[in-house]
Amino acid sequence: LDRWTPLRELDRVERRMRRLFEVETPATDLYETDTDYVVELEVPGYDRRELTVEISDRTLIVRGEHEEDAEKAERELLVHERLERRFERRFELPVEVDTERILAACDKGVLALRMPKTGTRAVPRSIEITAS
């Protein structure tokens, strides 16, 4: 038996309130190499079949969803910081990403997305305004 303490109870309530108003998203690293942009998301506990990656209007959308074990659902957690059953994360892609050749791999709880650069960047230019 644990002795009841008000600070422990306040901590528990504070964590529950934070979870109500925050969207849980996986920790993410985003970096650039000479040839690729790379996004790495921590997704421990998710099988690759429970993850989806989509491209829509230059937006990369990563979703994860899995069923909760009945045994886990019955537990009353004292601390709960792991990802929930579902998440969604969106990234706006630079113009020079070749969206047809994006590669995704999941290993050891990390989803890695390699997005090749096209090698061409949009060049700023002036546009002449004419009378209509």
Phi, psi and omega in degrees: 000132175268141177283135181290132174227139182296326181294320178295318180294319177297320178298317179297316179295318180299317179297319179295320179294318178301318181293330178293323188256353180252148174265125180283128177225150180290149174298140188223141169245138177228124179214170185235137171249184178297328186246345187220159160258141183232132174242128176237124181243134175280118181227054181296140179090350179262131173278153182300333178287347179266003181246143174230146177231127181226157173240130177215117178049054178064022176243127175270126182241122178244127179233149174223140178207130175215158181282142178273136177297141179301323180297319180289327182294332183277349181284146168257108184283139176276324175225132181225103182236355181282161179301145176289190182291335180219152176209164174215137179225134182239143178225131174280128184269142174296155182300327186278012176276132176275095186292346179278346186239024179290135179246141179231136177217143179238123182212131177055038177080014178235124175267118181249128178243121178253122183242104183296144175276147179281341181092354178238134177249151176292130181262128178297141179212157177270146178241126182288136178260126181246164177285146182274000000 
